Amino acid sequence: MSAAIGLRQAGWTPVIVERAPERRTWGYYIFMFQEGLQAAADLGIAEHLHTRNPEWRPGGNSWTVDRRGRRKPALGLLDAPSGLASVLRSDIEAALWQGIAGNGTEDAVEVRFATTPVEITEGAGGVQVLLEDAGAGTRYREDFDLVVGADGMRSSVRRMVFGPDEDYMVNWKAMICAFKLKEQVPSYEASDSILVARPKRAVWVFGLSDHAPCAWLTYRTEDIPDRFAGSAIEQLRAVFSGMEHDPVVRHVLDSLEEASDHVFDSIHQVKMPRWSAGRVVLVGDAAWCMNTYSAMGSSSSLRGGAALGVAVAEHPDDLAAALAAYETGLRPYITRQQRSARAKQQRFVPSSRPVEVLGSVVLELIRKVVHRRMTAEYNASSAAALSGTAQ
C-alpha cells in the first residue's frame, strides 16, 4: 500500500490487487525505526499511525529471567536513543488504509480483494496481467504501465518474473511464532517486556501502553521442512520442553493454545541482484526481506514505497531511469540493514551458551549507563512538572 500511495503522489492511478478476501486487520508486535516514521510522514499517514510505547519508569519495565527463575532488570529494546516506536501490524495497516482512502484532494486507490496475478506478460508499451478473481471465479486480462510486486517474502510476482524462490531466499535455519497474548504474564506489570533466553531458544514478551502484550517464540533448527509437520503448538512444546517450568514460558505456550491467530514461519532473507525487470519492480519483503531479527521490515517497506514514488516523480518520462534511481538510492541502506540482522539475531536468540553469557554481561553494562541517564531525565521531567503545578 505504501507504493500505491507513493505512486499516487507522483500522479499515477494505482490499482491494488489483494489476494485476501477482506482487510487483514490481525497482526503482532512491530518496531518502527526513524526511517519508517519519516517514510510515514512522507506518505502523509503519520497522523494516522497509532504508536504504543509504554511510559518508562525508574528501574525500567524490561526484565530477563535466568535459569533459577530470578527476575532481573534488562535493557529494553525501546531504551536505545534511536526514536524507536512500538506498534501492532494492524496499526500500520489502518494508517495505510487511511492513506489510500484519499483526503478529498486525492482519489481513493482502487482495491480488488480476492484477486491474484496468474500470468505477467510484458509488451512494447506496457504489461499485460492475467488476473484471477476468486470471489467471482473468473479470470481476465488487463494492461498496466507498471507492475509492483509487494506480495511478501514468498512473492508470486517474483516467481513469475524473476524465477523460483530458492534463487533468492536465504535460509537462516530458524523459526518464529508470533501472536497476541490475551493478558500479561502473572506478577508482571501490564506494559512490562520479558525475555527468557537459552542457547538456540528464546521467548519474548513485548509490553505495550494500551494493549495486551505480544509474544514471540523463536528458535534455531537444522530441519526447517520438518517444522511444518503437525501443529505449531505441538512443535513449540517439543522445542521448549525443559523450559516450561518457567512461569513466563508456560504462560506463553498455554496462551498460544487459545490464540485466535498466530504466525508460525521459517526465517529467511531475500537477496536479489536487481529489483526490477522491464516494467515490473519489487518492493518490501518481495525484494529484500530482512527478516524478523532485523526488526526493520515495516520501516524498510514504507521507505521503499515512498522512494519508488519519488523516483517515478523525478523521472516522469523515463520509467527505466526511475526504477534505476529507486534501486540505486535505496540499495545501500537495504544492504546495511540486512548485514546487521546477523548480529541482531544473537540478541534475539543466542547461538550458544558463551554467546548468551557474553551478551548478558555486555547488555547489563549498557543497561546501567542507559538507565542512569533515563532516570536522571525522568527525575528532571518530574521535578519540572511539579514546579509547574506549584506555580
C-alpha positions as CSV (number, residue, x, y, z in Angstrom):
1,M,0.0,0.0,0.0
2,S,2.9,2.4,0.6
3,A,3.9,2.0,-3.0
4,A,0.4,2.8,-4.1
5,I,0.4,6.0,-2.1
6,G,3.8,6.9,-3.4
7,L,2.8,6.4,-7.0
8,R,-0.4,8.4,-6.5
9,Q,1.7,11.2,-5.1
10,A,3.6,11.0,-8.4
11,G,0.4,11.5,-10.4
12,W,-0.3,7.8,-11.2
13,T,-3.5,5.9,-10.8
14,P,-2.6,2.8,-8.9
15,V,-4.7,-0.4,-8.5
16,I,-4.1,-2.7,-5.6
17,V,-4.6,-6.4,-6.2
18,E,-5.1,-8.2,-2.8
19,R,-5.3,-12.0,-2.5
20,A,-7.2,-11.8,0.8
21,P,-11.0,-11.6,0.6
22,E,-11.0,-8.6,3.0
23,R,-8.8,-6.4,5.0
24,R,-6.1,-8.2,7.1
25,T,-6.5,-6.4,10.4
26,W,-4.7,-9.0,12.5
27,G,-1.1,-8.6,13.4
28,Y,1.6,-8.7,16.1
29,Y,4.3,-6.5,17.6
30,I,6.5,-4.5,15.2
31,F,9.2,-1.9,15.7
32,M,9.2,1.3,13.8
33,F,12.5,3.0,13.3
34,Q,13.1,6.6,12.5
35,E,13.4,5.7,8.8
36,G,9.9,4.2,8.9
37,L,8.4,7.1,10.8
38,Q,9.9,9.5,8.3
39,A,8.5,7.5,5.4
40,A,5.1,7.5,7.1
41,A,5.3,11.3,7.2
42,D,6.4,11.5,3.6
43,L,3.4,9.3,2.6
44,G,1.1,11.5,4.6
45,I,0.0,8.8,7.0
46,A,2.0,9.8,10.1
47,E,-1.0,11.4,11.8
48,H,-3.0,8.2,11.4
49,L,-0.3,5.9,12.9
50,H,-1.0,4.9,16.4
51,T,2.1,4.1,18.5
52,R,2.1,2.2,21.8
53,N,5.4,2.9,23.6
54,P,4.9,2.2,27.4
55,E,5.9,5.0,29.6
56,W,9.3,4.4,31.1
57,R,9.6,4.2,34.8
58,P,12.6,4.2,37.2
59,G,14.0,0.7,37.4
60,G,12.8,0.1,33.9
61,N,10.0,-2.0,32.6
62,S,12.0,-4.8,30.9
63,W,13.2,-8.0,32.5
64,T,15.2,-11.1,31.9
65,V,14.6,-14.4,33.7
66,D,17.6,-16.6,34.5
67,R,17.8,-20.3,34.9
68,R,16.9,-20.1,38.6
69,G,13.7,-18.2,37.7
70,R,15.1,-14.9,39.1
71,R,13.8,-11.7,37.5
72,K,16.5,-9.1,36.7
73,P,16.2,-5.7,35.1
74,A,17.1,-5.7,31.4
75,L,18.0,-3.3,28.7
76,G,14.7,-2.9,26.8
77,L,14.7,-2.7,23.1
78,L,12.9,0.7,23.4
79,D,15.6,2.0,25.7
80,A,18.0,2.8,22.9
81,P,18.2,6.5,22.0
82,S,17.1,5.9,18.4
83,G,13.5,7.0,18.4
84,L,12.0,3.5,18.2
85,A,8.2,3.2,18.2
86,S,6.3,0.1,19.1
87,V,3.2,-0.6,17.1
88,L,1.0,-3.5,16.0
89,R,0.9,-4.6,12.4
90,S,-2.8,-3.6,12.4
91,D,-1.8,0.0,13.4
92,I,0.3,0.3,10.2
93,E,-2.4,-1.4,8.2
94,A,-5.0,1.1,9.5
95,A,-2.8,4.1,8.8
96,L,-2.1,2.9,5.2
97,W,-5.8,2.4,4.6
98,Q,-6.5,5.9,5.7
99,G,-3.8,7.0,3.2
100,I,-5.3,5.1,0.2
101,A,-8.8,6.3,1.0
102,G,-7.9,9.8,-0.2
103,N,-8.3,13.1,1.6
104,G,-10.7,15.0,-0.6
105,T,-7.9,16.3,-2.9
106,E,-6.8,12.8,-4.0
107,D,-8.9,10.0,-5.3
108,A,-9.1,6.8,-3.3
109,V,-7.0,3.9,-4.5
110,E,-8.9,1.1,-6.1
111,V,-8.5,-2.2,-4.2
112,R,-9.6,-5.6,-5.7
113,F,-9.9,-8.2,-3.0
114,A,-9.7,-12.0,-3.5
115,T,-7.7,-11.3,-6.7
116,T,-4.3,-12.7,-7.7
117,P,-2.0,-12.3,-10.7
118,V,-1.7,-15.6,-12.6
119,E,0.5,-14.6,-15.5
120,I,2.5,-11.5,-16.3
121,T,3.5,-10.7,-19.9
122,E,5.4,-7.6,-20.9
123,G,4.9,-5.9,-24.3
124,A,6.4,-3.0,-26.0
125,G,4.4,-0.3,-24.2
126,G,3.1,-2.0,-21.1
127,V,2.5,-5.1,-19.0
128,Q,-0.5,-7.5,-19.5
129,V,-1.5,-9.3,-16.4
130,L,-3.9,-12.3,-16.2
131,L,-5.8,-11.8,-13.0
132,E,-7.9,-14.4,-11.2
133,D,-10.9,-13.2,-9.1
134,A,-11.5,-16.0,-6.6
135,G,-14.8,-14.4,-5.4
136,A,-16.3,-14.4,-8.9
137,G,-14.5,-17.5,-10.1
138,T,-13.3,-15.7,-13.2
139,R,-10.1,-14.8,-15.0
140,Y,-9.5,-11.7,-17.1
141,R,-6.6,-9.8,-18.7
142,E,-5.7,-6.2,-18.1
143,D,-2.9,-3.9,-19.2
144,F,-0.8,-1.8,-16.9
145,D,2.1,0.7,-17.3
146,L,3.9,-0.8,-14.3
147,V,3.5,-3.9,-12.1
148,V,4.7,-3.6,-8.5
149,G,5.3,-6.8,-6.6
150,A,4.7,-6.1,-2.9
151,D,3.4,-9.5,-2.0
152,G,5.8,-10.7,0.7
153,M,8.8,-13.0,1.2
154,R,7.3,-15.7,-1.0
155,S,6.2,-13.3,-3.7
156,S,4.2,-14.8,-6.6
157,V,5.2,-11.8,-8.8
158,R,8.9,-12.5,-8.1
159,R,8.4,-16.2,-9.1
160,M,6.7,-15.3,-12.3
161,V,9.1,-12.7,-13.5
162,F,12.5,-13.4,-11.8
163,G,12.5,-17.1,-11.0
164,P,11.9,-19.6,-8.2
165,D,12.1,-18.8,-4.5
166,E,15.2,-20.8,-3.9
167,D,17.2,-18.5,-6.2
168,Y,16.7,-15.6,-3.8
169,M,15.6,-16.8,-0.4
170,V,18.5,-17.4,2.1
171,N,17.5,-19.9,4.8
172,W,18.6,-18.8,8.2
173,K,17.7,-22.1,9.9
174,A,15.4,-20.6,12.4
175,M,11.7,-20.4,13.2
176,I,9.4,-17.9,14.8
177,C,5.9,-17.9,16.2
178,A,4.3,-14.5,16.9
179,F,0.9,-13.8,18.4
180,K,-1.0,-11.5,20.8
181,L,-1.5,-12.5,24.4
182,K,-4.9,-12.1,26.0
183,E,-3.3,-10.9,29.2
184,Q,0.1,-10.3,30.7
185,V,2.2,-12.9,32.4
186,P,1.0,-13.1,36.1
187,S,3.0,-11.0,38.6
188,Y,4.3,-8.6,35.9
189,E,3.1,-5.1,35.2
190,A,0.7,-4.8,32.2
191,S,3.3,-3.0,30.0
192,D,6.4,-5.0,31.0
193,S,8.6,-6.7,28.5
194,I,10.2,-10.0,29.3
195,L,12.9,-12.2,27.9
196,V,13.7,-15.8,28.7
197,A,16.6,-16.8,26.5
198,R,18.6,-20.1,26.4
199,P,21.0,-21.2,23.7
200,K,19.1,-21.6,20.4
201,R,15.7,-20.9,22.1
202,A,14.1,-17.7,23.3
203,V,10.7,-16.5,24.5
204,W,9.9,-12.7,24.3
205,V,7.0,-10.8,25.7
206,F,6.6,-7.3,24.4
207,G,4.7,-4.9,26.5
208,L,2.5,-2.1,25.1
209,S,1.0,1.0,26.6
210,D,-2.7,0.4,25.8
211,H,-2.9,-3.2,24.6
212,A,-2.2,-6.7,26.0
213,P,1.4,-7.8,25.2
214,C,2.5,-9.7,22.2
215,A,4.7,-12.8,22.3
216,W,7.5,-14.3,20.2
217,L,8.9,-17.8,20.4
218,T,11.9,-18.2,18.3
219,Y,14.5,-21.0,17.9
220,R,17.3,-22.2,15.7
221,T,16.9,-25.5,13.8
222,E,18.5,-27.5,11.0
223,D,15.3,-29.2,9.8
224,I,13.1,-26.5,8.5
225,P,10.8,-28.7,6.4
226,D,10.0,-31.0,9.3
227,R,8.9,-28.0,11.4
228,F,5.8,-27.6,9.3
229,A,4.6,-31.1,10.1
230,G,1.9,-31.0,12.7
231,S,0.6,-28.0,14.6
232,A,2.6,-25.0,15.7
233,I,1.8,-25.7,19.4
234,E,3.0,-29.3,19.1
235,Q,6.3,-28.2,17.6
236,L,6.8,-25.4,20.1
237,R,6.1,-27.6,23.2
238,A,8.6,-30.1,21.9
239,V,11.2,-27.4,21.2
240,F,10.7,-25.6,24.6
241,S,10.5,-28.8,26.7
242,G,12.7,-28.3,29.7
243,M,11.8,-24.6,29.9
244,E,8.1,-25.0,30.7
245,H,8.9,-24.9,34.4
246,D,9.4,-21.1,33.9
247,P,6.1,-19.3,34.5
248,V,6.8,-17.0,31.5
249,V,7.3,-19.8,29.1
250,R,4.4,-21.8,30.5
251,H,2.1,-18.8,30.2
252,V,3.1,-18.0,26.6
253,L,2.7,-21.6,25.5
254,D,-0.6,-22.0,27.2
255,S,-1.8,-18.7,25.7
256,L,-0.9,-19.9,22.2
257,E,-3.3,-22.8,22.6
258,E,-6.1,-20.2,23.0
259,A,-4.9,-17.6,20.5
260,S,-7.3,-16.7,17.7
261,D,-4.5,-16.4,15.2
262,H,-0.7,-16.6,15.0
263,V,2.2,-16.5,12.6
264,F,4.5,-19.6,12.6
265,D,7.1,-19.5,9.9
266,S,10.7,-20.1,8.9
267,I,13.2,-17.2,8.9
268,H,14.8,-16.2,5.6
269,Q,16.3,-13.2,3.9
270,V,15.6,-12.3,0.3
271,K,18.7,-11.2,-1.7
272,M,18.4,-10.2,-5.3
273,P,20.9,-8.7,-7.8
274,R,18.2,-6.4,-9.1
275,W,14.7,-5.4,-8.0
276,S,13.3,-4.6,-11.4
277,A,12.9,-6.2,-14.9
278,G,11.4,-4.1,-17.6
279,R,8.1,-2.7,-16.3
280,V,8.0,-5.0,-13.2
281,V,9.5,-3.9,-9.9
282,L,9.6,-5.4,-6.4
283,V,9.2,-3.6,-3.1
284,G,9.5,-4.6,0.5
285,D,9.9,-8.3,1.6
286,A,9.4,-9.4,-2.0
287,A,12.6,-7.6,-3.0
288,W,14.8,-7.6,0.2
289,C,13.1,-9.4,3.1
290,M,15.4,-8.6,6.0
291,N,13.6,-11.0,8.3
292,T,12.2,-10.6,11.8
293,Y,15.5,-10.4,13.6
294,S,16.4,-7.2,11.7
295,A,13.2,-5.5,13.1
296,M,13.4,-3.3,10.0
297,G,10.8,-5.0,7.8
298,S,8.0,-2.5,8.2
299,S,10.3,0.6,8.2
300,S,12.1,-0.5,5.1
301,S,8.8,-1.4,3.3
302,L,7.4,2.1,4.0
303,R,10.6,3.7,2.9
304,G,10.7,1.6,-0.2
305,G,7.2,2.6,-1.2
306,A,7.9,6.3,-0.6
307,A,11.2,6.0,-2.5
308,L,9.6,4.4,-5.6
309,G,7.0,7.2,-5.7
310,V,9.8,9.9,-5.5
311,A,11.9,8.2,-8.2
312,V,8.9,8.0,-10.6
313,A,8.0,11.6,-9.9
314,E,11.6,12.7,-10.6
315,H,11.7,10.8,-13.9
316,P,8.2,11.2,-15.3
317,D,9.1,10.4,-18.9
318,D,11.6,7.6,-18.4
319,L,10.4,4.6,-16.3
320,A,13.7,2.8,-16.7
321,A,15.6,5.7,-15.3
322,A,13.1,5.9,-12.4
323,L,13.4,2.3,-11.5
324,A,17.2,2.5,-11.7
325,A,17.2,5.6,-9.4
326,Y,14.9,3.9,-7.0
327,E,17.3,1.0,-6.6
328,T,20.5,3.0,-6.6
329,G,19.2,5.3,-3.9
330,L,17.8,2.5,-1.6
331,R,20.1,-0.4,-2.0
332,P,23.0,0.8,0.2
333,Y,20.5,1.3,3.1
334,I,19.0,-2.2,2.5
335,T,22.4,-3.9,2.3
336,R,23.5,-2.3,5.6
337,Q,20.3,-3.4,7.4
338,Q,20.5,-7.0,6.0
339,R,24.1,-7.3,7.3
340,S,23.2,-6.0,10.7
341,A,20.5,-8.6,11.1
342,R,23.0,-11.4,11.9
343,A,24.2,-9.5,15.0
344,K,20.7,-8.8,16.0
345,Q,19.8,-12.4,15.7
346,Q,22.2,-13.1,18.6
347,R,20.3,-10.6,20.7
348,F,17.0,-12.3,19.9
349,V,18.2,-15.9,20.2
350,P,21.8,-16.6,21.2
351,S,23.5,-19.4,19.3
352,S,25.4,-20.9,22.2
353,R,25.9,-20.6,26.0
354,P,29.1,-18.5,25.7
355,V,27.2,-16.1,23.4
356,E,24.3,-15.9,25.8
357,V,26.6,-15.2,28.8
358,L,28.7,-12.6,26.9
359,G,25.6,-10.9,25.6
360,S,24.1,-10.7,29.1
361,V,27.3,-9.1,30.5
362,V,27.6,-6.5,27.7
363,L,23.9,-5.6,27.8
364,E,24.0,-5.3,31.6
365,L,26.8,-2.8,31.4
366,I,25.0,-0.8,28.7
367,R,21.7,-1.0,30.8
368,K,23.4,0.6,33.8
369,V,24.6,3.5,31.7
370,V,21.4,4.0,29.8
371,H,19.1,3.6,32.8
372,R,21.2,6.1,34.8
373,R,20.7,8.6,32.1
374,M,17.0,7.8,31.7
375,T,16.4,8.0,35.5
376,A,18.1,11.5,35.5
377,E,15.8,12.6,32.7
378,Y,12.8,11.1,34.3
379,N,13.5,12.9,37.6
380,A,14.2,16.2,35.9
381,S,10.9,15.9,34.0
382,S,9.0,15.1,37.2
383,A,10.6,18.0,39.0
384,A,9.7,20.4,36.2
385,A,6.1,19.1,36.2
386,L,5.8,19.5,40.0
387,S,7.3,23.0,39.7
388,G,4.7,24.0,37.1
389,T,1.9,22.6,39.2
390,A,3.1,24.6,42.2
391,Q,3.2,27.8,40.2
